[in-house]
Amino acid sequence: MTNEALKIKMEGLLPGAAFEEGTAWLTLQTVPEEFKAFATQLRSDPDLLFDYLFCLTAVDWKTHFTVVYHFSSTVYRHTLVVKVKLDKNDPAIDTVSELWRTAEFHEREAYDLMGISFTGHPDMRRLFMTADHVGYPLRKDYEDPVNMIKL
Amino acid sequence: MLEEIGTNDQGDMIINIGPQHPSTHGVLHLVITLNGETVKKVEPHLGYIHRSIEKMCESLNYRQFIYVTSRMDYLSSHINNHACALCVEQGLQLEIPSRAQVIRVLLDELTRIASHQLWWGALAMDLGAFTPFFYAFREREMINEIMEETCGARLTMNYIVPGGLMMDVHPDFQRKVKAFLVQFRSKIHEYDELVTGNVIFQSRTKGVGILSKEDAISYGCTGPTGRGSGVSCDIRKLYPYEIYQQLQFDEVLEQGGDSFARYKVRIGEMIQSMNIIEQLIDNIPEGDFQAKTKAVLKLPKGDFYSRVETARGELGVYIISEGGTTPYRIKFRSPGFSNLSALDHMSRGGKIGDLMATMGTLDLVIPDIDR
């Protein structure tokens, strides 16, 4: 599907979604409440079949977080970027690890380094840091008095 | 190597492999739940070489951050640099000279061959054959010498930079690459004679660590791991960058999904890489090796994503820029990370001895996983 066709399809699936302008891939923003049902549609809709989640990451915008999903279809070769805005104080979103198994590790990474909690994840533990580590290193306000090197 | 042996409440044995185990090729720690010799669960514990490269990059400017990325997948350092350079060039909307493009592709493919050679030797060593390692290093040394002359480094190259190349290639580059091609073409049959056709090797890898096509896509497995399961995922073919669409080469696909299929993909890829190099080595255009760029690079506000095919699979570089000289946030989607996540699924129900073959054919590079 081309970006335009994809956009029309998305407007049908998710009324009121905000689209970003000037991006190479169709990029849309949504809210965590609507995300899980939307993601299930992306995975299973016969016209979409987004079966490949090639990147999952989180961004700290100081006032809020966004989780960014890069979806692609190995059948139709179209790509979609979904950004979900999360609350600063309680960043939580439903897991998609049962839809895309790769999300299991990627979500653990986002939890470990950015402190996003993924509701329903089968194994929500830290991945790189030790279990007793305090704080989330990729956050902008993270301070480590011992190991941090300032440039 | 076995740090701690215990049993859980079902009477299964818990075994630790690593982080200092010779066959993990780095500091990977696996906690394995065993019922007799049968693997019930493999749980990777990561972070022993986590340097938080993504955080570091947030305080490095667009000329500096290339240098840390050589230290992710150190066997594909040229290709890592290439991905970063492409991402920055995409943001700057920079056209780079064709000489630089050709040399970049040549170096990428040389890197891919060198990486697969090391993997080939190390895999055979994991499975108990020591000789192949020396065969692989005989040819790999020639590539390393080419790199040393041209880039001044054998491992962390830092040669491909935004705008083109750090400097021009060494005057001896063409001659040495051709000598390498002659040598490798005449010796690659030894790889098959020594390992591929070996009965012991085949019985240790055929039917071991099976990954179906659907699972490979779901786990995000790319590179030879994905292609061994029949997933067409070669970024050079699907989303061509630089001059790949003008080149004649095949995407090597195997349908088996087992360790032997992944093995055959990599052997096939070495031959394809040689074909690419042969097409280009006599056709390096004259001209500049670098585009004109400003001393300080500033990316406009926005998101930039570049994808390349490293020796292990799809590397994604995702830069979120706020218009400054450093990235606001950068994410490296590393191939090894996703490939490792399938290890538990692939080795369940198999024997612990087979785990080494599965792990070996995933071609894990731990700094790439931990970043």
Interface residues (C-beta under 8 A of the other chain):
Chain A: G22 T23 A24 W25 T27 D51 Y52 L53 F54 C55 T57 V59 D60 V68 H70 T74 R77 V81 W100 R101 T102 E104 F105 H106 E109 L113 L127 F128 M129 T130 P137 L138 K150 L151
Chain B: L46 G47 H50 S52 E54 K55 S59 L60 D215 I217 S218 Y219 G220 V231 S232 C233 L238 G302 D303 Y305 R307 E314 G316 Y318 I320 Y328 R329 K331 R333 F337 S338 L340 S341 A342 H345 D370
